[in-house]
Amino acid sequence: MTRMLTLTAVAALTLAAGVAPALAQDFRALARQDLQAAHDELAANHPAAALPGEQSNSFRTWIDAGLADALGQADRVNSGDSHAYLMRYYGAGFRDSNISIRPTYEGLGPYFGTSWAGFTTGWRGGKYVVTHIQEGVRGTPPLGATLVDCNGTTAEDLARAKLDRWEGNLDTEAGRVTSAPYLLWNRNNPFTTGVPSLCNFQVGNSRRPREFQLRPVPVTPRALEAAYRATVYMPPATPLSVETVNGRPWLNVHSFDDTAGWDAFNAAVEGQIETLRGPQGLVIDLRAAAGTSVLSSTRRGYGLANRIWTPEFTFARQPASGAITYRATQGNRDWYASAAQRMAADPGFVAEAPEVIEQTLQIVAAFDAAIAAGQTTFTLTGTQQAPADTSAPNPVQGPVVVLVDAGCSGGCLETLDLLSKLPNVRVAGTTTATDSIFIDPTVIRLPSNYAQLSYGHKAWTGRTRANNQPYTPAQGLTYTGNPADENAVRAWVGTLFGA
C-alpha cells in the first residue's frame, strides 16, 4: 500500500498535559479540569476548527456548547466511573468516531451492570425488541416484543436520554446496535435513569400494547454477558483464522490489532492460496473487525487483499487518496516532528520504510513554511486518480462475499474501500460503523491522568467515501436474522453462493 494518508499513523504519541492535577479524590474538580483541557486541545489543533464545510459542522456546534453542557453536569461526578462517563459524553458529542475520551485504566466492560429485570433488548428493524430472557425469569415480555414506552417516555426518548453519547452514537445504525442491550439495564451511570418500573410492549399482532412491571432480578456478570452475546455479535477468542464452511474457505478477520496473530494468519492464507482462489468462492468475515496497528490497521487489510489477489491486481483498483489538509499549528507540527524522530530511532523501521521517514520530514517542512507564512491550513496532494490498470489478470476465479456488521470500524472501512471495488466481490451482512475524514490519532493524557483524549489531526479532504458514511449492504445482501446465531448466519451466507 502506498497511500500517503496512512504513513504517519505509525507513531501515535501520548503527551503529558502540562497542568497539575486536582486532588485525587475530588472527581468533580478532575472532571472540570479534564473537560476544559480536552476542549482547549481540540480548539487549538483539530482540523475541523479551521476547515469550512458540512464535515466540520458537528465539531463547531458541539465544542463550546458541549463543554457547557458537560460542565453543567460535573457536580454529579462522584467516582472514577462517573468521571469516565462524563468524559465519554463530551467526546461522543462531536459525532466523530475519531474523537474519543477514554479511561487510562480498565473501566466498565461491555457486560457490566448493577441491576436488570432479567431480559434484554436489541435493535432490530428500527425498533427495540426483546432478544434475550434469562432462564427461569417469569413475567417478562416475550421474545420479539417491541418496546413502546416506559413510565410515559417513548422508547426513542428513553434511548436518547439513557444511551446517546453515554453508550453510543444513536445517530448511527452501529451505535444503535451496540448500545441497545443497555436500554433497560442499570449501568451505574449517575447521569441517567436505572431500570424503569413500568413499560409497554407491543406483543405479536395485538393492536394494543401490554403493560409489564419490570422487577429487578439478581445480577451476575455471567448472566449479563450471556444476554449481551445473545443480542450483539461478539468475536471469538481467536480473531484470525481460516476455516472451511459449506465447502468453501472462510477467512475470519475479527481484529486489526497487532497482537491478533497476523504472522500465523498470513502464513495460513499463503499456504492455502490456490484453494482460496478456486471457483467455489470464499468468504472474508470482517464482523467486529476493529483494533489498531502500529503500521496502521489499513495496512493489515490491504496486505490480506494483496495476498489473495496479488499486489499487481489490487494496485490498479486502490481508491484515489486525493488531498490531505493539515491545520497549521505548532502542536500538530510537533506531532510530526516527534513521529519522525521515533521512526528514525527504530532500526527495523528504518530498514523497512525509509521513504515514510522522508515523507514525514517533508510534512514537517510544510508545517514550518505554512506557520511562517501565517496560514491556518495547507494541503498536500496524494494520488488524485486511481492508478493506471496494469492489465494484471484476476487470479480469483469464484465469487467473494465480504461479511460486515456494526463492529466493522476504522481500518475495516478503509479495507472495504478497496475490497468493494474488486470484481465479483459483494459486501453482505448489516450496516457498518462510520468514520470521519479527520484521521490519524493524536493521543493526549488529560490532567487527571485518569483519561486520555484521542482525535484525528488531519483531514482526508480527498477521500472518495463521504464523511461519516458507513457501508450498507445492498438489497438481497442484508442479514435480518439474529446476529448472534452463528449457524444461522453461516447458513444465510451459503445461500448467497446458491448453496
C-alpha positions, 0 to 999 in steps of 0.5 A: 500500500502506498497511500500517503494518508496512512504513513504517519499513523505509525507513531501515535504519541501520548503527551503529558498535559502540562497542568497539575492535577486536582486532588485525587479524590475530588472527581468533580474538580478532575472532571472540570479540569479534564473537560476544559483541557480536552476542549482547549486541545481540540480548539487549538489543533483539530482540523475541523476548527479551521476547515469550512464545510458540512464535515466540520459542522458537528465539531463547531456546534458541539465544542463550546456548547458541549463543554457547557453542557458537560460542565453543567453536569460535573457536580454529579461526578462522584467516582472514577466511573462517573468521571469516565462517563462524563468524559465519554459524553463530551467526546461522543458529542462531536459525532466523530468516531475519531474523537474519543475520551477514554479511561487510562485504566480498565473501566466498565466492560461491555457486560457490566451492570448493577441491576436488570429485570432479567431480559434484554433488548436489541435493535432490530428493524428500527425498533427495540425488541426483546432478544434475550430472557434469562432462564427461569425469569417469569413475567417478562415480555416475550421474545420479539416484543417491541418496546413502546414506552416506559413510565410515559417516555417513548422508547426513542426518548428513553434511548436518547436520554439513557444511551446517546453519547453515554453508550453510543452514537444513536445517530448511527445504525452501529451505535444503535446496535451496540448500545441497545442491550443497555436500554433497560439495564442499570449501568451505574451511570449517575447521569441517567435513569436505572431500570424503569418500573413500568413499560409497554410492549407491543406483543405479536399482532395485538393492536394494543400494547401490554403493560409489564412491571419490570422487577429487578432480578439478581445480577451476575456478570455471567448472566449479563454477558450471556444476554449481551452475546445473545443480542450483539455479535461478539468475536471469538477468542481467536480473531484470525483464522481460516476455516472451511464452511459449506465447502468453501474457505472462510477467512475470519478477520475479527481484529486489526490489532497487532497482537491478533496473530497476523504472522500465523494468519498470513502464513495460513492464507499463503499456504492455502492460496490456490484453494482460496482462489478456486471457483467455489468462492470464499468468504472474508468475515470482517464482523467486529473487525476493529483494533489498531496497528502500529503500521496502521490497521489499513495496512493489515487489510490491504496486505490480506487483499494483496495476498489473495489477489496479488499486489499487481491486481489490487494496485490498479483498483486502490481508491484515489487518496486525493488531498490531505489538509493539515491545520497549521499549528505548532502542536500538530507540527510537533506531532510530526516532528516527534513521529519522525524522530521515533521512526528514525530511532527504530532500526527495523523501521528504518530498514523497512520504510525509509521513504515514510521517514522522508515523507514525514520530514517533508510534512514537517517542512510544510508545517514550518513554511505554512506557520511562517507564512501565517496560514491556518491550513495547507494541503498536500496532494496524494494520488488524485486518480486511481492508478493506471490498470496494469492489465494484471489478470484476476487470479480469483476465479469464484465469487467473494462475499465480504461479511460486515456488521456494526463492529466493522470500524476504522481500518475495516472501512478503509479495507472495504474501500478497496475490497468493494471495488474488486470484481465479483466481490459483494459486501453482505451482512448489516450496516457498518460503523462510520468514520470521519475524514479527520484521521490519524490519532493524536493521543493526549493524557488529560490532567487527571491522568485518569483519561486520555483524549484521542482525535484525528489531526488531519483531514482526508479532504480527498477521500472518495467515501463521504464523511461519516458514511458507513457501508450498507449492504445492498438489497438481497445482501442484508442479514435480518436474522439474529446476529448472534446465531452463528449457524444461522448466519453461516447458513444465510451466507451459503445461500448467497453462493446458491448453496 
